[in-house]
Amino acid sequence: MSLPPDLLDILVCPKCKGPLEHRTAPPDPAEQLVCHACRLIYAVEDDIPIMLIDEAKPF
């Protein structure tokens, strides 16, 4: 299952408050939310976005 569209409409990067790209396809097997401004990737685990800056991975 994927994140609901109405949730994706309101989610923003917790660091810069900018837009997030929702990724569900390869190359990464897991669902992710990506902030291009901060260059951070937020994981989605069991349909729950992990929006903690300390847990985000840089790219």
C-alpha atoms as one frame of an Amber mdcrd trajectory, in Angstrom:
protein
   0.000   0.000   0.000   1.096   3.559  -0.612   0.640   6.883   1.129  -2.770
   8.474   0.479  -2.758  11.380  -2.018  -4.397  13.756   0.480  -1.516  13.137
   2.927   1.088  13.690   0.211  -0.567  17.035  -0.594   0.111  18.392   2.902
   3.517  16.856   3.723   6.536  19.164   3.466  10.177  18.848   4.417  10.503
  19.395   8.177  13.823  21.187   7.696  13.056  23.743   4.948   9.259  23.406
   4.620   9.747  22.760   0.903   7.997  20.246  -1.363   8.758  16.536  -1.261
   9.020  14.072  -4.138   7.273  10.761  -3.478   9.312   7.812  -4.784   7.964
   4.292  -4.992   9.886   2.824  -7.923  13.411   1.520  -8.442  16.333   2.087
  -8.109  15.436   2.071  -4.402  13.112  -0.756  -3.344  11.512   1.167  -0.464
   9.012   4.001  -0.520  10.669   7.377   0.145  10.035  11.100   0.391  12.810
  13.227  -1.106  13.642  16.892  -0.494  15.809  18.164  -3.342  16.517  21.515
  -1.627  17.995  19.908   1.511  19.188  16.792  -0.342  17.572  14.532   2.252
  15.630  11.280   1.908  12.917  10.456   4.452  11.970   6.798   4.744   8.419
   5.461   4.743   8.015   2.384   6.938   4.742   0.435   7.080   2.979   3.362
   5.333   4.217   5.811   8.001   6.529   8.624   6.852   9.505   9.053   9.194
   9.793  12.851   9.122  12.640  13.235  11.614  15.574  15.277  10.337  18.036
  13.168  12.346  16.683   9.977  10.704  16.885  11.338   7.132  19.649  10.178
   4.808  21.621  12.653   2.685  22.104  12.014  -1.026
